[in-house]
Amino acid sequence: MLIDLILDRKDGLKYRPENFKRDVLYYVDVFPCYKPVAKAILGGKETDVKRELCRYIDREGYNPEIKSYVQDVRWLAS
């Protein structure tokens, strides 16, 4: 699910930070691997969100090239 949110945005789907936050927080109990990302979002620091998204990509074994996209965009603002 989280990777889908990242890839949907990368593919051009309209991005709203409040929706991203809502979706991550909604699924954090179902997917405990989201907890570090949720904590970073709630802390409100862009660098923390990017770091935790990249760690998530690594932990879950997704294509590491996605991390360059994660670093290129803002997640806490449109």
Biopython code that builds the backbone (N, CA, C, O; Angstrom):
import numpy as np
from Bio.PDB.StructureBuilder import StructureBuilder

atoms = [
    (1, "MET", "N", (0.815, -1.202, 0.000)),
    (1, "MET", "CA", (0.000, 0.000, 0.000)),
    (1, "MET", "C", (0.856, 1.263, 0.000)),
    (1, "MET", "O", (0.637, 2.146, -0.830)),
    (2, "LEU", "N", (1.817, 1.370, 0.903)),
    (2, "LEU", "CA", (2.659, 2.563, 0.951)),
    (2, "LEU", "C", (3.454, 2.717, -0.341)),
    (2, "LEU", "O", (3.581, 3.820, -0.872)),
    (3, "ILE", "N", (3.984, 1.611, -0.841)),
    (3, "ILE", "CA", (4.716, 1.698, -2.101)),
    (3, "ILE", "C", (3.774, 2.147, -3.218)),
    (3, "ILE", "O", (4.189, 2.859, -4.133)),
    (4, "ASP", "N", (2.520, 1.736, -3.145)),
    (4, "ASP", "CA", (1.540, 2.172, -4.148)),
    (4, "ASP", "C", (1.326, 3.681, -4.088)),
    (4, "ASP", "O", (1.199, 4.332, -5.126)),
    (5, "LEU", "N", (1.288, 4.238, -2.885)),
    (5, "LEU", "CA", (1.134, 5.690, -2.749)),
    (5, "LEU", "C", (2.315, 6.421, -3.378)),
    (5, "LEU", "O", (2.144, 7.442, -4.044)),
    (6, "ILE", "N", (3.504, 5.889, -3.160)),
    (6, "ILE", "CA", (4.706, 6.495, -3.732)),
    (6, "ILE", "C", (4.674, 6.394, -5.251)),
    (6, "ILE", "O", (4.892, 7.383, -5.950)),
    (7, "LEU", "N", (4.402, 5.195, -5.758)),
    (7, "LEU", "CA", (4.420, 4.978, -7.207)),
    (7, "LEU", "C", (3.275, 5.692, -7.915)),
    (7, "LEU", "O", (3.448, 6.161, -9.040)),
    (8, "ASP", "N", (2.108, 5.784, -7.278)),
    (8, "ASP", "CA", (1.002, 6.537, -7.886)),
    (8, "ASP", "C", (1.411, 7.989, -8.089)),
    (8, "ASP", "O", (1.144, 8.580, -9.136)),
    (9, "ARG", "N", (2.055, 8.552, -7.089)),
    (9, "ARG", "CA", (2.499, 9.944, -7.211)),
    (9, "ARG", "C", (3.560, 10.068, -8.304)),
    (9, "ARG", "O", (3.525, 10.989, -9.119)),
    (10, "LYS", "N", (4.489, 9.137, -8.306)),
    (10, "LYS", "CA", (5.554, 9.143, -9.322)),
    (10, "LYS", "C", (4.960, 9.061, -10.724)),
    (10, "LYS", "O", (5.486, 9.654, -11.666)),
    (11, "ASP", "N", (3.858, 8.321, -10.857)),
    (11, "ASP", "CA", (3.208, 8.153, -12.159)),
    (11, "ASP", "C", (2.280, 9.304, -12.525)),
    (11, "ASP", "O", (1.631, 9.270, -13.570)),
    (12, "GLY", "N", (2.215, 10.329, -11.666)),
    (12, "GLY", "CA", (1.467, 11.528, -12.015)),
    (12, "GLY", "C", (0.127, 11.711, -11.345)),
    (12, "GLY", "O", (-0.565, 12.691, -11.621)),
    (13, "LEU", "N", (-0.263, 10.801, -10.475)),
    (13, "LEU", "CA", (-1.523, 10.985, -9.760)),
    (13, "LEU", "C", (-1.432, 12.229, -8.883)),
    (13, "LEU", "O", (-0.404, 12.467, -8.249)),
    (14, "LYS", "N", (-2.490, 13.017, -8.845)),
    (14, "LYS", "CA", (-2.490, 14.244, -8.047)),
    (14, "LYS", "C", (-2.142, 13.915, -6.602)),
    (14, "LYS", "O", (-2.707, 12.993, -6.015)),
    (15, "TYR", "N", (-1.217, 14.667, -6.037)),
    (15, "TYR", "CA", (-0.730, 14.417, -4.682)),
    (15, "TYR", "C", (-1.252, 15.463, -3.723)),
    (15, "TYR", "O", (-1.182, 16.664, -3.981)),
    (16, "ARG", "N", (-1.778, 14.979, -2.607)),
    (16, "ARG", "CA", (-2.206, 15.862, -1.520)),
    (16, "ARG", "C", (-1.561, 15.341, -0.246)),
    (16, "ARG", "O", (-1.825, 14.211, 0.163)),
    (17, "PRO", "N", (-0.720, 16.147, 0.387)),
    (17, "PRO", "CA", (-0.023, 15.683, 1.582)),
    (17, "PRO", "C", (-0.959, 15.230, 2.699)),
    (17, "PRO", "O", (-0.637, 14.298, 3.436)),
    (18, "GLU", "N", (-2.112, 15.878, 2.829)),
    (18, "GLU", "CA", (-3.039, 15.482, 3.883)),
    (18, "GLU", "C", (-3.619, 14.093, 3.621)),
    (18, "GLU", "O", (-3.893, 13.349, 4.562)),
    (19, "ASN", "N", (-3.805, 13.743, 2.357)),
    (19, "ASN", "CA", (-4.286, 12.403, 2.017)),
    (19, "ASN", "C", (-3.206, 11.352, 2.263)),
    (19, "ASN", "O", (-3.487, 10.261, 2.758)),
    (20, "PHE", "N", (-1.980, 11.692, 1.915)),
    (20, "PHE", "CA", (-0.854, 10.791, 2.157)),
    (20, "PHE", "C", (-0.742, 10.505, 3.658)),
    (20, "PHE", "O", (-0.623, 9.352, 4.072)),
    (21, "LYS", "N", (-0.780, 11.551, 4.453)),
    (21, "LYS", "CA", (-0.705, 11.406, 5.909)),
    (21, "LYS", "C", (-1.859, 10.550, 6.422)),
    (21, "LYS", "O", (-1.646, 9.628, 7.208)),
    (22, "ARG", "N", (-3.060, 10.845, 5.988)),
    (22, "ARG", "CA", (-4.243, 10.097, 6.412)),
    (22, "ARG", "C", (-4.103, 8.610, 6.078)),
    (22, "ARG", "O", (-4.392, 7.750, 6.910)),
    (23, "ASP", "N", (-3.661, 8.321, 4.865)),
    (23, "ASP", "CA", (-3.543, 6.928, 4.441)),
    (23, "ASP", "C", (-2.465, 6.179, 5.224)),
    (23, "ASP", "O", (-2.674, 5.032, 5.619)),
    (24, "VAL", "N", (-1.332, 6.808, 5.448)),
    (24, "VAL", "CA", (-0.270, 6.163, 6.222)),
    (24, "VAL", "C", (-0.753, 5.897, 7.640)),
    (24, "VAL", "O", (-0.573, 4.795, 8.157)),
    (25, "LEU", "N", (-1.362, 6.888, 8.273)),
    (25, "LEU", "CA", (-1.820, 6.719, 9.655)),
    (25, "LEU", "C", (-2.963, 5.705, 9.761)),
    (25, "LEU", "O", (-3.058, 4.978, 10.750)),
    (26, "TYR", "N", (-3.817, 5.656, 8.759)),
    (26, "TYR", "CA", (-4.938, 4.722, 8.775)),
    (26, "TYR", "C", (-4.462, 3.269, 8.766)),
    (26, "TYR", "O", (-5.040, 2.419, 9.443)),
    (27, "TYR", "N", (-3.414, 2.989, 8.003)),
    (27, "TYR", "CA", (-2.945, 1.620, 7.829)),
    (27, "TYR", "C", (-1.807, 1.218, 8.761)),
    (27, "TYR", "O", (-1.310, 0.095, 8.674)),
    (28, "VAL", "N", (-1.392, 2.104, 9.640)),
    (28, "VAL", "CA", (-0.237, 1.806, 10.490)),
    (28, "VAL", "C", (-0.482, 0.601, 11.404)),
    (28, "VAL", "O", (0.464, -0.119, 11.724)),
    (29, "ASP", "N", (-1.707, 0.370, 11.824)),
    (29, "ASP", "CA", (-2.006, -0.797, 12.664)),
    (29, "ASP", "C", (-2.032, -2.094, 11.860)),
    (29, "ASP", "O", (-1.725, -3.164, 12.386)),
    (30, "VAL", "N", (-2.394, -1.995, 10.604)),
    (30, "VAL", "CA", (-2.432, -3.166, 9.731)),
    (30, "VAL", "C", (-1.027, -3.517, 9.240)),
    (30, "VAL", "O", (-0.664, -4.689, 9.141)),
    (31, "PHE", "N", (-0.248, -2.484, 8.937)),
    (31, "PHE", "CA", (1.107, -2.655, 8.431)),
    (31, "PHE", "C", (2.093, -1.978, 9.391)),
    (31, "PHE", "O", (2.420, -0.805, 9.212)),
    (32, "PRO", "N", (2.560, -2.697, 10.390)),
    (32, "PRO", "CA", (3.473, -2.099, 11.375)),
    (32, "PRO", "C", (4.747, -1.505, 10.762)),
    (32, "PRO", "O", (5.387, -0.648, 11.370)),
    (33, "CYS", "N", (5.109, -1.955, 9.574)),
    (33, "CYS", "CA", (6.304, -1.408, 8.913)),
    (33, "CYS", "C", (6.115, 0.065, 8.545)),
    (33, "CYS", "O", (7.079, 0.732, 8.170)),
    (34, "TYR", "N", (4.892, 0.578, 8.646)),
    (34, "TYR", "CA", (4.626, 1.990, 8.375)),
    (34, "TYR", "C", (4.949, 2.880, 9.571)),
    (34, "TYR", "O", (5.031, 4.099, 9.422)),
    (35, "LYS", "N", (5.135, 2.296, 10.753)),
    (35, "LYS", "CA", (5.295, 3.096, 11.976)),
    (35, "LYS", "C", (6.401, 4.140, 11.890)),
    (35, "LYS", "O", (6.166, 5.282, 12.284)),
    (36, "PRO", "N", (7.591, 3.813, 11.397)),
    (36, "PRO", "CA", (8.622, 4.853, 11.309)),
    (36, "PRO", "C", (8.233, 6.001, 10.369)),
    (36, "PRO", "O", (8.554, 7.160, 10.633)),
    (37, "VAL", "N", (7.550, 5.676, 9.289)),
    (37, "VAL", "CA", (7.095, 6.715, 8.352)),
    (37, "VAL", "C", (6.032, 7.575, 9.028)),
    (37, "VAL", "O", (6.063, 8.801, 8.914)),
    (38, "ALA", "N", (5.101, 6.948, 9.723)),
    (38, "ALA", "CA", (4.051, 7.696, 10.424)),
    (38, "ALA", "C", (4.657, 8.623, 11.471)),
    (38, "ALA", "O", (4.249, 9.778, 11.590)),
    (39, "LYS", "N", (5.612, 8.129, 12.215)),
    (39, "LYS", "CA", (6.270, 8.949, 13.232)),
    (39, "LYS", "C", (6.961, 10.150, 12.588)),
    (39, "LYS", "O", (6.902, 11.260, 13.117)),
    (40, "ALA", "N", (7.611, 9.930, 11.456)),
    (40, "ALA", "CA", (8.281, 11.030, 10.754)),
    (40, "ALA", "C", (7.269, 12.056, 10.254)),
    (40, "ALA", "O", (7.502, 13.261, 10.354)),
    (41, "ILE", "N", (6.157, 11.585, 9.720)),
    (41, "ILE", "CA", (5.114, 12.502, 9.245)),
    (41, "ILE", "C", (4.569, 13.330, 10.405)),
    (41, "ILE", "O", (4.403, 14.543, 10.283)),
    (42, "LEU", "N", (4.298, 12.682, 11.510)),
    (42, "LEU", "CA", (3.759, 13.394, 12.669)),
    (42, "LEU", "C", (4.776, 14.357, 13.267)),
    (42, "LEU", "O", (4.400, 15.362, 13.870)),
    (43, "GLY", "N", (6.067, 14.054, 13.103)),
    (43, "GLY", "CA", (7.116, 14.956, 13.574)),
    (43, "GLY", "C", (7.253, 16.185, 12.698)),
    (43, "GLY", "O", (7.794, 17.205, 13.126)),
    (44, "GLY", "N", (6.760, 16.086, 11.464)),
    (44, "GLY", "CA", (6.687, 17.241, 10.588)),
    (44, "GLY", "C", (7.976, 17.702, 9.944)),
    (44, "GLY", "O", (8.077, 18.858, 9.533)),
    (45, "LYS", "N", (8.969, 16.823, 9.846)),
    (45, "LYS", "CA", (10.219, 17.227, 9.199)),
    (45, "LYS", "C", (10.413, 16.454, 7.905)),
    (45, "LYS", "O", (10.437, 15.223, 7.890)),
    (46, "GLU", "N", (10.547, 17.194, 6.836)),
    (46, "GLU", "CA", (10.682, 16.618, 5.504)),
    (46, "GLU", "C", (11.834, 15.613, 5.414)),
    (46, "GLU", "O", (11.681, 14.533, 4.845)),
    (47, "THR", "N", (12.973, 15.974, 5.975)),
    (47, "THR", "CA", (14.140, 15.085, 5.886)),
    (47, "THR", "C", (13.870, 13.755, 6.579)),
    (47, "THR", "O", (14.339, 12.713, 6.120)),
    (48, "ASP", "N", (13.127, 13.779, 7.669)),
    (48, "ASP", "CA", (12.799, 12.544, 8.377)),
    (48, "ASP", "C", (11.867, 11.661, 7.551)),
    (48, "ASP", "O", (12.039, 10.443, 7.502)),
    (49, "VAL", "N", (10.893, 12.270, 6.911)),
    (49, "VAL", "CA", (9.961, 11.511, 6.075)),
    (49, "VAL", "C", (10.713, 10.855, 4.922)),
    (49, "VAL", "O", (10.520, 9.670, 4.651)),
    (50, "LYS", "N", (11.549, 11.598, 4.259)),
    (50, "LYS", "CA", (12.325, 11.041, 3.144)),
    (50, "LYS", "C", (13.222, 9.898, 3.617)),
    (50, "LYS", "O", (13.314, 8.861, 2.959)),
    (51, "ARG", "N", (13.874, 10.089, 4.750)),
    (51, "ARG", "CA", (14.757, 9.047, 5.290)),
    (51, "ARG", "C", (13.970, 7.773, 5.571)),
    (51, "ARG", "O", (14.412, 6.681, 5.214)),
    (52, "GLU", "N", (12.808, 7.902, 6.207)),
    (52, "GLU", "CA", (12.024, 6.723, 6.567)),
    (52, "GLU", "C", (11.378, 6.060, 5.353)),
    (52, "GLU", "O", (11.235, 4.838, 5.322)),
    (53, "LEU", "N", (10.992, 6.841, 4.365)),
    (53, "LEU", "CA", (10.477, 6.242, 3.131)),
    (53, "LEU", "C", (11.578, 5.431, 2.441)),
    (53, "LEU", "O", (11.321, 4.337, 1.940)),
    (54, "CYS", "N", (12.785, 5.959, 2.416)),
    (54, "CYS", "CA", (13.906, 5.236, 1.802)),
    (54, "CYS", "C", (14.240, 3.972, 2.593)),
    (54, "CYS", "O", (14.538, 2.932, 2.004)),
    (55, "ARG", "N", (14.192, 4.056, 3.894)),
    (55, "ARG", "CA", (14.423, 2.856, 4.720)),
    (55, "ARG", "C", (13.336, 1.818, 4.472)),
    (55, "ARG", "O", (13.623, 0.623, 4.407)),
    (56, "TYR", "N", (12.109, 2.259, 4.335)),
    (56, "TYR", "CA", (10.996, 1.358, 4.027)),
    (56, "TYR", "C", (11.259, 0.641, 2.697)),
    (56, "TYR", "O", (11.095, -0.576, 2.605)),
    (57, "ILE", "N", (11.656, 1.376, 1.695)),
    (57, "ILE", "CA", (11.952, 0.796, 0.382)),
    (57, "ILE", "C", (13.035, -0.266, 0.510)),
    (57, "ILE", "O", (12.919, -1.347, -0.068)),
    (58, "ASP", "N", (14.082, 0.036, 1.262)),
    (58, "ASP", "CA", (15.160, -0.938, 1.469)),
    (58, "ASP", "C", (14.676, -2.165, 2.235)),
    (58, "ASP", "O", (14.927, -3.299, 1.827)),
    (59, "ARG", "N", (13.977, -1.931, 3.351)),
    (59, "ARG", "CA", (13.511, -3.040, 4.207)),
    (59, "ARG", "C", (12.595, -3.995, 3.459)),
    (59, "ARG", "O", (12.667, -5.212, 3.632)),
    (60, "GLU", "N", (11.741, -3.429, 2.631)),
    (60, "GLU", "CA", (10.740, -4.240, 1.945)),
    (60, "GLU", "C", (11.243, -4.793, 0.611)),
    (60, "GLU", "O", (10.524, -5.531, -0.063)),
    (61, "GLY", "N", (12.462, -4.445, 0.230)),
    (61, "GLY", "CA", (13.073, -5.017, -0.964)),
    (61, "GLY", "C", (12.579, -4.454, -2.286)),
    (61, "GLY", "O", (12.637, -5.133, -3.311)),
    (62, "TYR", "N", (12.093, -3.217, -2.271)),
    (62, "TYR", "CA", (11.657, -2.587, -3.516)),
    (62, "TYR", "C", (12.853, -2.054, -4.294)),
    (62, "TYR", "O", (13.955, -1.935, -3.757)),
    (63, "ASN", "N", (12.626, -1.741, -5.538)),
    (63, "ASN", "CA", (13.688, -1.232, -6.411)),
    (63, "ASN", "C", (14.319, 0.011, -5.775)),
    (63, "ASN", "O", (13.625, 0.997, -5.527)),
    (64, "PRO", "N", (15.625, -0.030, -5.512)),
    (64, "PRO", "CA", (16.281, 1.106, -4.859)),
    (64, "PRO", "C", (16.276, 2.388, -5.686)),
    (64, "PRO", "O", (16.513, 3.470, -5.148)),
    (65, "GLU", "N", (16.013, 2.283, -6.967)),
    (65, "GLU", "CA", (15.961, 3.492, -7.804)),
    (65, "GLU", "C", (14.799, 4.403, -7.407)),
    (65, "GLU", "O", (14.827, 5.600, -7.693)),
    (66, "ILE", "N", (13.788, 3.850, -6.755)),
    (66, "ILE", "CA", (12.645, 4.643, -6.310)),
    (66, "ILE", "C", (13.089, 5.689, -5.293)),
    (66, "ILE", "O", (12.461, 6.740, -5.167)),
    (67, "LYS", "N", (14.163, 5.406, -4.573)),
    (67, "LYS", "CA", (14.635, 6.331, -3.534)),
    (67, "LYS", "C", (15.055, 7.680, -4.110)),
    (67, "LYS", "O", (14.917, 8.703, -3.440)),
    (68, "SER", "N", (15.556, 7.697, -5.321)),
    (68, "SER", "CA", (15.931, 8.995, -5.912)),
    (68, "SER", "C", (14.691, 9.854, -6.127)),
    (68, "SER", "O", (14.742, 11.071, -5.954)),
    (69, "TYR", "N", (13.581, 9.230, -6.501)),
    (69, "TYR", "CA", (12.326, 9.984, -6.638)),
    (69, "TYR", "C", (11.874, 10.495, -5.276)),
    (69, "TYR", "O", (11.484, 11.656, -5.142)),
    (70, "VAL", "N", (11.925, 9.638, -4.274)),
    (70, "VAL", "CA", (11.521, 10.018, -2.919)),
    (70, "VAL", "C", (12.296, 11.261, -2.476)),
    (70, "VAL", "O", (11.727, 12.159, -1.854)),
    (71, "GLN", "N", (13.570, 11.314, -2.789)),
    (71, "GLN", "CA", (14.413, 12.437, -2.395)),
    (71, "GLN", "C", (14.132, 13.715, -3.201)),
    (71, "GLN", "O", (14.407, 14.821, -2.736)),
    (72, "ASP", "N", (13.586, 13.554, -4.403)),
    (72, "ASP", "CA", (13.373, 14.692, -5.298)),
    (72, "ASP", "C", (12.090, 15.478, -5.064)),
    (72, "ASP", "O", (11.948, 16.595, -5.561)),
    (73, "VAL", "N", (11.159, 14.907, -4.314)),
    (73, "VAL", "CA", (9.873, 15.584, -4.114)),
    (73, "VAL", "C", (9.662, 15.879, -2.625)),
    (73, "VAL", "O", (10.331, 15.323, -1.755)),
    (74, "ARG", "N", (8.710, 16.771, -2.373)),
    (74, "ARG", "CA", (8.335, 17.086, -0.984)),
    (74, "ARG", "C", (7.122, 16.256, -0.623)),
    (74, "ARG", "O", (6.189, 16.119, -1.415)),
    (75, "TRP", "N", (7.142, 15.701, 0.584)),
    (75, "TRP", "CA", (6.064, 14.840, 1.046)),
    (75, "TRP", "C", (5.131, 15.531, 2.019)),
    (75, "TRP", "O", (4.005, 15.077, 2.218)),
    (76, "LEU", "N", (5.566, 16.600, 2.617)),
    (76, "LEU", "CA", (4.742, 17.299, 3.602)),
    (76, "LEU", "C", (4.077, 18.546, 3.029)),
    (76, "LEU", "O", (3.351, 19.248, 3.733)),
    (77, "ALA", "N", (4.325, 18.816, 1.762)),
    (77, "ALA", "CA", (3.709, 19.963, 1.080)),
    (77, "ALA", "C", (3.427, 19.568, -0.368)),
    (77, "ALA", "O", (4.073, 18.677, -0.918)),
    (78, "SER", "N", (2.464, 20.236, -0.967)),
    (78, "SER", "CA", (2.113, 19.944, -2.378)),
    (78, "SER", "C", (3.166, 20.462, -3.317)),
    (78, "SER", "O", (3.040, 20.308, -4.532)),
]
sb = StructureBuilder()
sb.init_structure("model")
sb.init_model(0)
sb.init_chain("A")
sb.init_seg("    ")
for serial, (resi, resn, name, xyz) in enumerate(atoms, 1):
    if name == "N":
        sb.init_residue(resn, " ", resi, " ")
    sb.init_atom(name, np.array(xyz, "f"), 0.0, 1.0, " ", f" {name:<3s}", serial, name[0])
structure = sb.get_structure()
